Amino acid sequence: MSVEQVSLLTSLALAAAFVLSAVFGAVARSTRFCTMGAISDVVNLGDWTRVKQWAAAGGVALIGFSALVFAGLVDADRTLYASSRILWLSALVGGLLFGAGMVLCSGCGNKTLVRVGGGSLKALVVLLVMGVAAFATLKGITAVLRVATVDHVHFDVTTNASLPDVLASALKMHAPSLRLLMGLVIGGALIAWAAWGRRETRDVRSLVGGLLIGLLVAAAWWLSGHWAVVEEHPLTLEHVFLATNSGRAEALSFVTPVAYAIDWLMFYSDANKLLTLGIVSVAGVVVGAAVHALWSREFRWEGFAGTSDLAHHMGGAVLMGVGGVTAMGCTIGQGLSALSTLSLASLPAILGIVVGAVASLKYQAWQLQREL
Protein backbone atom coordinates (compact mmCIF):
# COMPACT_ATOMS: atom_id res chain seq x y z
CA MET A 1 0.00 0.00 0.00
CA SER A 2 1.38 3.42 -0.99
CA VAL A 3 1.46 6.57 1.14
CA GLU A 4 -1.34 8.05 -0.98
CA GLN A 5 -3.51 4.98 -0.43
CA VAL A 6 -2.92 5.13 3.31
CA SER A 7 -3.92 8.80 3.30
CA LEU A 8 -7.10 8.02 1.35
CA LEU A 9 -7.98 5.14 3.66
CA THR A 10 -7.48 7.41 6.69
CA SER A 11 -9.81 10.04 5.22
CA LEU A 12 -12.45 7.44 4.41
CA ALA A 13 -12.20 5.98 7.92
CA LEU A 14 -12.67 9.42 9.46
CA ALA A 15 -15.69 10.08 7.25
CA ALA A 16 -17.16 6.69 8.15
CA ALA A 17 -16.62 7.35 11.87
CA PHE A 18 -18.37 10.72 11.54
CA VAL A 19 -21.40 9.17 9.81
CA LEU A 20 -21.54 6.29 12.28
CA SER A 21 -21.43 8.60 15.30
CA ALA A 22 -23.97 10.99 13.71
CA VAL A 23 -26.38 8.07 13.45
CA PHE A 24 -25.54 7.26 17.07
CA GLY A 25 -26.42 10.81 18.12
CA ALA A 26 -29.70 10.79 16.24
CA VAL A 27 -30.72 7.37 17.58
CA ALA A 28 -29.72 8.25 21.15
CA ARG A 29 -31.76 11.44 21.03
CA SER A 30 -34.84 9.99 19.34
CA THR A 31 -35.03 6.96 21.67
CA ARG A 32 -33.90 8.78 24.86
CA PHE A 33 -30.89 6.49 25.30
CA CYS A 34 -29.20 7.64 28.50
CA THR A 35 -27.54 5.54 31.20
CA MET A 36 -28.01 8.21 33.86
CA GLY A 37 -31.67 8.49 32.92
CA ALA A 38 -32.01 4.71 33.09
CA ILE A 39 -30.60 4.60 36.64
CA SER A 40 -32.74 7.59 37.66
CA ASP A 41 -35.88 5.90 36.27
CA VAL A 42 -35.23 2.83 38.44
CA VAL A 43 -34.37 4.76 41.61
CA ASN A 44 -37.15 7.36 41.38
CA LEU A 45 -39.90 5.59 39.42
CA GLY A 46 -39.15 1.88 39.53
CA ASP A 47 -39.17 1.92 35.71
CA TRP A 48 -36.70 -0.51 34.09
CA THR A 49 -37.47 0.40 30.46
CA ARG A 50 -34.25 2.28 29.78
CA VAL A 51 -32.12 -0.16 31.76
CA LYS A 52 -33.46 -2.85 29.44
CA GLN A 53 -32.61 -0.58 26.51
CA TRP A 54 -29.02 -0.44 27.75
CA ALA A 55 -29.06 -4.24 28.19
CA ALA A 56 -30.16 -4.66 24.57
CA ALA A 57 -27.32 -2.42 23.42
CA GLY A 58 -24.83 -4.35 25.54
CA GLY A 59 -26.07 -7.69 24.27
CA VAL A 60 -25.75 -6.74 20.60
CA ALA A 61 -22.33 -5.11 21.12
CA LEU A 62 -21.10 -8.21 22.94
CA ILE A 63 -22.31 -10.61 20.26
CA GLY A 64 -20.97 -8.34 17.52
CA PHE A 65 -17.48 -8.04 19.00
CA SER A 66 -17.30 -11.77 19.77
CA ALA A 67 -18.30 -12.62 16.20
CA LEU A 68 -15.70 -10.22 14.78
CA VAL A 69 -12.95 -11.81 16.87
CA PHE A 70 -14.06 -15.35 15.99
CA ALA A 71 -14.08 -14.44 12.28
CA GLY A 72 -10.55 -13.07 12.57
CA LEU A 73 -11.64 -9.55 11.66
CA VAL A 74 -10.60 -7.98 14.99
CA ASP A 75 -7.72 -8.95 17.26
CA ALA A 76 -8.99 -9.00 20.87
CA ASP A 77 -5.40 -8.63 22.13
CA ARG A 78 -4.91 -5.33 20.29
CA THR A 79 -7.87 -3.30 21.49
CA LEU A 80 -7.76 -0.27 23.75
CA TYR A 81 -8.95 -2.37 26.69
CA ALA A 82 -6.59 -5.32 26.21
CA SER A 83 -4.02 -5.63 28.97
CA SER A 84 -2.57 -8.21 31.32
CA ARG A 85 -2.85 -5.69 34.16
CA ILE A 86 -6.19 -5.08 35.90
CA LEU A 87 -6.34 -1.58 37.40
CA TRP A 88 -9.40 -2.50 39.44
CA LEU A 89 -9.15 0.35 41.97
CA SER A 90 -8.75 2.95 39.21
CA ALA A 91 -11.80 1.51 37.47
CA LEU A 92 -13.86 1.48 40.67
CA VAL A 93 -12.88 4.95 41.93
CA GLY A 94 -13.10 6.46 38.46
CA GLY A 95 -16.52 4.90 38.00
CA LEU A 96 -17.73 6.30 41.33
CA LEU A 97 -16.57 9.80 40.39
CA PHE A 98 -18.05 9.58 36.92
CA GLY A 99 -21.39 8.20 38.15
CA ALA A 100 -21.78 10.95 40.74
CA GLY A 101 -20.76 13.61 38.24
CA MET A 102 -23.13 12.54 35.49
CA VAL A 103 -26.12 12.93 37.83
CA LEU A 104 -25.04 16.45 38.79
CA CYS A 105 -24.69 17.24 35.06
CA SER A 106 -28.04 15.67 34.12
CA GLY A 107 -26.35 13.17 31.83
CA CYS A 108 -23.13 11.36 30.92
CA GLY A 109 -20.65 12.35 28.22
CA ASN A 110 -22.77 10.91 25.45
CA LYS A 111 -25.93 12.61 26.74
CA THR A 112 -24.03 15.88 27.08
CA LEU A 113 -23.08 15.78 23.39
CA VAL A 114 -26.67 14.95 22.45
CA ARG A 115 -27.94 17.87 24.54
CA VAL A 116 -25.43 20.22 22.90
CA GLY A 117 -26.92 19.19 19.56
CA GLY A 118 -30.37 20.01 20.92
CA GLY A 119 -29.37 23.58 21.82
CA SER A 120 -28.29 23.29 25.47
CA LEU A 121 -25.70 25.91 26.40
CA LYS A 122 -25.57 24.24 29.83
CA ALA A 123 -24.35 21.08 28.16
CA LEU A 124 -21.77 23.06 26.18
CA VAL A 125 -20.27 24.41 29.41
CA VAL A 126 -20.28 20.89 30.86
CA LEU A 127 -18.56 19.58 27.73
CA LEU A 128 -15.76 22.13 27.90
CA VAL A 129 -15.14 21.72 31.62
CA MET A 130 -15.28 17.92 31.35
CA GLY A 131 -12.81 18.00 28.47
CA VAL A 132 -10.32 20.18 30.36
CA ALA A 133 -10.62 18.00 33.48
CA ALA A 134 -10.15 14.88 31.36
CA PHE A 135 -7.02 16.25 29.69
CA ALA A 136 -5.59 17.22 33.07
CA THR A 137 -6.15 13.63 34.18
CA LEU A 138 -4.47 12.33 31.04
CA LYS A 139 -1.37 14.50 31.13
CA GLY A 140 -1.70 17.18 33.82
CA ILE A 141 -1.97 17.71 37.56
CA THR A 142 -4.66 15.11 38.23
CA ALA A 143 -2.73 12.65 36.05
CA VAL A 144 0.14 12.85 38.54
CA LEU A 145 -2.31 12.20 41.38
CA ARG A 146 -3.92 9.30 39.51
CA VAL A 147 -0.63 7.59 38.74
CA ALA A 148 0.66 8.07 42.29
CA THR A 149 -2.45 6.65 43.95
CA VAL A 150 -5.09 4.38 42.42
CA ASP A 151 -3.01 3.22 39.45
CA HIS A 152 -0.55 1.64 41.89
CA VAL A 153 -3.20 -0.86 43.01
CA HIS A 154 -3.57 -3.68 40.50
CA PHE A 155 -3.04 -7.34 39.88
CA ASP A 156 -1.63 -9.05 36.84
CA VAL A 157 -2.66 -12.11 34.87
CA THR A 158 -0.66 -14.15 32.39
CA THR A 159 -2.98 -13.40 29.49
CA ASN A 160 -5.26 -10.64 28.25
CA ALA A 161 -7.41 -9.62 31.23
CA SER A 162 -10.75 -10.49 29.65
CA LEU A 163 -13.05 -13.18 30.95
CA PRO A 164 -12.85 -15.41 27.82
CA ASP A 165 -9.05 -15.24 27.64
CA VAL A 166 -8.57 -15.97 31.34
CA LEU A 167 -10.99 -18.91 31.23
CA ALA A 168 -9.54 -20.21 27.96
CA SER A 169 -6.06 -20.16 29.46
CA ALA A 170 -7.21 -22.00 32.57
CA LEU A 171 -9.28 -24.57 30.66
CA LYS A 172 -6.84 -24.94 27.75
CA MET A 173 -9.53 -23.95 25.25
CA HIS A 174 -9.53 -21.97 21.98
CA ALA A 175 -10.05 -18.40 23.17
CA PRO A 176 -12.00 -17.04 20.14
CA SER A 177 -14.39 -20.02 20.23
CA LEU A 178 -14.99 -19.61 23.94
CA ARG A 179 -15.44 -15.86 23.45
CA LEU A 180 -18.07 -16.47 20.76
CA LEU A 181 -19.91 -18.97 22.97
CA MET A 182 -19.90 -16.59 25.93
CA GLY A 183 -20.92 -13.70 23.72
CA LEU A 184 -23.89 -15.60 22.33
CA VAL A 185 -25.00 -16.83 25.76
CA ILE A 186 -24.53 -13.63 27.76
CA GLY A 187 -25.47 -11.29 24.93
CA GLY A 188 -28.49 -13.40 24.00
CA ALA A 189 -29.63 -13.42 27.64
CA LEU A 190 -29.36 -9.62 27.83
CA ILE A 191 -31.37 -9.16 24.63
CA ALA A 192 -34.00 -11.69 25.74
CA TRP A 193 -34.41 -9.91 29.09
CA ALA A 194 -34.63 -6.55 27.33
CA ALA A 195 -37.33 -7.83 24.95
CA TRP A 196 -39.37 -9.68 27.60
CA GLY A 197 -42.82 -8.24 28.31
CA ARG A 198 -42.69 -5.31 25.92
CA ARG A 199 -46.13 -4.39 24.64
CA GLU A 200 -46.43 -0.61 24.38
CA THR A 201 -45.09 1.35 21.42
CA ARG A 202 -42.76 3.23 23.77
CA ASP A 203 -41.19 -0.03 24.92
CA VAL A 204 -40.68 -1.34 21.40
CA ARG A 205 -39.14 1.96 20.30
CA SER A 206 -36.80 1.85 23.27
CA LEU A 207 -35.77 -1.73 22.46
CA VAL A 208 -35.07 -0.91 18.82
CA GLY A 209 -32.98 2.05 19.91
CA GLY A 210 -30.91 -0.15 22.20
CA LEU A 211 -30.37 -2.73 19.47
CA LEU A 212 -29.22 -0.03 17.05
CA ILE A 213 -26.84 1.49 19.61
CA GLY A 214 -25.26 -1.92 20.18
CA LEU A 215 -24.93 -2.47 16.44
CA LEU A 216 -23.17 0.89 16.08
CA VAL A 217 -20.68 -0.03 18.81
CA ALA A 218 -19.92 -3.29 16.99
CA ALA A 219 -19.57 -1.36 13.73
CA ALA A 220 -17.06 0.96 15.40
CA TRP A 221 -14.97 -2.06 16.41
CA TRP A 222 -15.02 -3.32 12.82
CA LEU A 223 -14.08 0.12 11.49
CA SER A 224 -11.08 0.76 13.74
CA GLY A 225 -10.02 -2.85 14.24
CA HIS A 226 -10.29 -4.15 10.68
CA TRP A 227 -11.12 -1.72 7.92
CA ALA A 228 -8.85 1.15 9.02
CA VAL A 229 -5.84 -1.12 9.57
CA VAL A 230 -2.61 -1.22 7.57
CA GLU A 231 -0.59 -4.38 8.05
CA GLU A 232 2.64 -2.74 6.92
CA HIS A 233 2.80 1.04 6.78
CA PRO A 234 4.87 2.16 3.75
CA LEU A 235 6.97 4.56 5.85
CA THR A 236 7.45 2.68 9.12
CA LEU A 237 6.78 -0.90 7.98
CA GLU A 238 4.71 -1.33 11.17
CA HIS A 239 1.22 -2.66 11.75
CA VAL A 240 -0.91 0.49 12.16
CA PHE A 241 -4.42 1.25 13.39
CA LEU A 242 -5.15 4.41 11.44
CA ALA A 243 -6.40 7.60 13.10
CA THR A 244 -6.57 6.30 16.67
CA ASN A 245 -5.20 8.11 19.71
CA SER A 246 -4.14 4.89 21.42
CA GLY A 247 -2.57 3.14 18.43
CA ARG A 248 -4.99 0.26 19.03
CA ALA A 249 -8.48 -0.71 17.95
CA GLU A 250 -11.03 1.61 19.56
CA ALA A 251 -14.79 1.79 19.72
CA LEU A 252 -17.10 4.55 20.93
CA SER A 253 -16.29 6.50 24.09
CA PHE A 254 -17.03 10.11 25.02
CA VAL A 255 -14.68 11.48 27.69
CA THR A 256 -11.08 11.15 26.52
CA PRO A 257 -12.06 11.92 22.88
CA VAL A 258 -13.60 15.19 24.09
CA ALA A 259 -10.26 16.09 25.69
CA TYR A 260 -8.42 15.29 22.47
CA ALA A 261 -10.98 17.29 20.47
CA ILE A 262 -10.34 20.38 22.59
CA ASP A 263 -6.59 19.84 22.27
CA TRP A 264 -6.92 19.54 18.47
CA LEU A 265 -8.94 22.76 18.27
CA MET A 266 -6.53 24.70 20.48
CA PHE A 267 -3.41 23.55 18.62
CA TYR A 268 -4.90 23.21 15.15
CA SER A 269 -1.89 24.84 13.45
CA ASP A 270 0.45 22.23 14.96
CA ALA A 271 1.09 19.69 12.21
CA ASN A 272 1.44 16.94 14.81
CA LYS A 273 -2.19 17.37 15.89
CA LEU A 274 -4.19 15.09 13.61
CA LEU A 275 -7.85 14.20 13.43
CA THR A 276 -8.69 10.84 14.96
CA LEU A 277 -11.71 8.58 14.95
CA GLY A 278 -12.52 9.67 18.50
CA ILE A 279 -12.41 13.38 17.68
CA VAL A 280 -14.69 13.10 14.65
CA SER A 281 -17.03 10.87 16.67
CA VAL A 282 -17.51 13.69 19.17
CA ALA A 283 -18.47 16.04 16.34
CA GLY A 284 -20.64 13.38 14.72
CA VAL A 285 -22.82 12.84 17.80
CA VAL A 286 -23.45 16.58 18.12
CA VAL A 287 -24.33 16.92 14.44
CA GLY A 288 -26.56 13.84 14.44
CA ALA A 289 -28.43 15.04 17.52
CA ALA A 290 -28.78 18.53 16.03
CA VAL A 291 -30.20 17.17 12.78
CA HIS A 292 -32.78 15.15 14.70
CA ALA A 293 -33.64 18.11 16.96
CA LEU A 294 -34.19 20.39 13.97
CA TRP A 295 -36.08 17.76 11.99
CA SER A 296 -38.41 17.02 14.91
CA ARG A 297 -38.72 20.75 15.71
CA GLU A 298 -37.41 20.17 19.23
CA PHE A 299 -34.31 22.36 19.03
CA ARG A 300 -34.40 24.76 21.99
CA TRP A 301 -31.79 27.07 23.49
CA GLU A 302 -31.26 26.28 27.15
CA GLY A 303 -29.28 28.09 29.83
CA PHE A 304 -28.58 27.77 33.54
CA ALA A 305 -31.39 28.43 36.01
CA GLY A 306 -29.03 30.14 38.46
CA THR A 307 -25.70 30.03 40.23
CA SER A 308 -26.59 26.84 42.11
CA ASP A 309 -27.44 25.10 38.85
CA LEU A 310 -24.15 26.31 37.34
CA ALA A 311 -22.15 25.13 40.37
CA HIS A 312 -23.69 21.65 40.29
CA HIS A 313 -23.07 21.23 36.57
CA MET A 314 -19.48 22.47 36.70
CA GLY A 315 -18.68 20.28 39.70
CA GLY A 316 -20.26 17.32 37.96
CA ALA A 317 -18.29 18.04 34.79
CA VAL A 318 -15.00 17.95 36.71
CA LEU A 319 -16.00 14.64 38.31
CA MET A 320 -16.90 13.18 34.92
CA GLY A 321 -13.66 14.32 33.32
CA VAL A 322 -11.45 13.00 36.12
CA GLY A 323 -13.53 9.85 36.63
CA GLY A 324 -13.89 9.00 32.96
CA VAL A 325 -10.13 9.01 32.36
CA THR A 326 -9.33 7.24 35.65
CA ALA A 327 -11.83 4.48 34.84
CA MET A 328 -10.63 4.35 31.20
CA GLY A 329 -14.11 5.02 29.91
CA CYS A 330 -17.60 6.36 30.48
CA THR A 331 -21.04 4.76 30.35
CA ILE A 332 -20.39 4.09 26.66
CA GLY A 333 -16.63 3.49 26.77
CA GLN A 334 -16.69 1.09 29.72
CA GLY A 335 -20.42 0.37 29.83
CA LEU A 336 -20.68 -0.83 26.23
CA SER A 337 -17.37 -0.81 24.33
CA ALA A 338 -15.19 -2.37 27.05
CA LEU A 339 -18.00 -4.63 28.25
CA SER A 340 -18.38 -5.99 24.72
CA THR A 341 -14.79 -7.30 25.05
CA LEU A 342 -15.68 -8.82 28.46
CA SER A 343 -12.77 -6.92 29.95
CA LEU A 344 -12.45 -7.72 33.66
CA ALA A 345 -11.75 -4.04 34.43
CA SER A 346 -15.14 -3.05 33.01
CA LEU A 347 -16.98 -4.79 35.85
CA PRO A 348 -15.68 -2.59 38.74
CA ALA A 349 -15.99 0.46 36.48
CA ILE A 350 -19.68 -0.22 35.77
CA LEU A 351 -20.30 -1.03 39.44
CA GLY A 352 -18.68 2.25 40.43
CA ILE A 353 -20.74 4.22 37.91
CA VAL A 354 -24.01 2.73 39.18
CA VAL A 355 -23.15 3.20 42.87
CA GLY A 356 -21.91 6.75 42.28
CA ALA A 357 -25.04 7.65 40.34
CA VAL A 358 -27.39 6.20 42.97
CA ALA A 359 -25.53 8.05 45.75
CA SER A 360 -25.76 11.32 43.80
CA LEU A 361 -29.47 10.80 43.14
CA LYS A 362 -30.04 10.22 46.85
CA TYR A 363 -28.09 13.39 47.60
CA GLN A 364 -30.25 15.38 45.21
CA ALA A 365 -33.42 13.99 46.79
CA TRP A 366 -32.13 14.88 50.27
CA GLN A 367 -31.22 18.39 49.13
CA LEU A 368 -34.67 18.90 47.59
CA GLN A 369 -36.43 17.77 50.78
CA ARG A 370 -34.27 20.09 52.85
CA GLU A 371 -35.29 23.06 50.71
CA LEU A 372 -39.04 22.34 51.05
URWOKA-V682387 format. One record per residue. SS is DSSP state (H for helix, E for strand, L for the rest). Layout:
[[SS] [SS]]
This chain:
[[L] [L] [H] [H] [H] [H] [H] [H] [H] [H] [H] [H] [H] [H] [H] [H] [H] [H] [H] [H] [H] [H] [H] [H] [H] [H] [H] [H] [H] [H] [L] [L] [L] [L] [H] [H] [H] [H] [H] [H] [H] [H] [H] [H] [H] [L] [L] [L] [H] [H] [H] [H] [H] [H] [H] [H] [H] [H] [H] [H] [H] [H] [H] [H] [H] [H] [H] [H] [H] [H] [L] [L] [L] [L] [L] [H] [H] [H] [E] [L] [L] [L] [L] [L] [E] [E] [L] [H] [H] [H] [H] [H] [H] [H] [H] [H] [H] [H] [H] [H] [H] [H] [H] [H] [L] [L] [L] [L] [H] [H] [H] [H] [H] [H] [H] [H] [H] [L] [L] [E] [H] [H] [H] [H] [H] [H] [H] [H] [H] [H] [H] [H] [H] [H] [H] [H] [H] [H] [H] [L] [H] [H] [H] [H] [H] [H] [H] [H] [L] [H] [H] [H] [L] [L] [E] [E] [L] [L] [L] [L] [L] [E] [H] [H] [H] [H] [H] [H] [H] [H] [H] [L] [L] [L] [H] [H] [H] [H] [H] [H] [H] [H] [H] [H] [H] [H] [H] [H] [H] [H] [H] [H] [H] [H] [H] [L] [L] [L] [L] [L] [H] [H] [H] [H] [H] [H] [H] [H] [H] [H] [H] [H] [H] [H] [H] [H] [H] [H] [H] [H] [H] [H] [H] [H] [H] [H] [H] [L] [E] [E] [L] [L] [L] [L] [L] [L] [L] [L] [L] [E] [E] [L] [L] [L] [L] [L] [L] [L] [E] [L] [L] [L] [L] [L] [L] [H] [H] [H] [H] [H] [H] [H] [H] [H] [H] [H] [L] [L] [L] [L] [L] [L] [L] [L] [L] [L] [H] [H] [H] [H] [H] [H] [H] [H] [H] [H] [H] [H] [H] [H] [H] [H] [H] [H] [H] [L] [L] [L] [L] [L] [L] [E] [L] [L] [L] [L] [H] [H] [H] [H] [H] [H] [H] [H] [H] [H] [H] [H] [H] [H] [H] [H] [H] [H] [H] [H] [L] [L] [L] [L] [L] [L] [H] [H] [H] [H] [H] [H] [H] [H] [L] [L] [E] [H] [H] [H] [H] [H] [H] [H] [H] [H] [H] [H] [H] [H] [H] [H] [H] [H] [H] [H] [H] [H] [H] [H] [H] [H] [H] [H] [H] [L]]
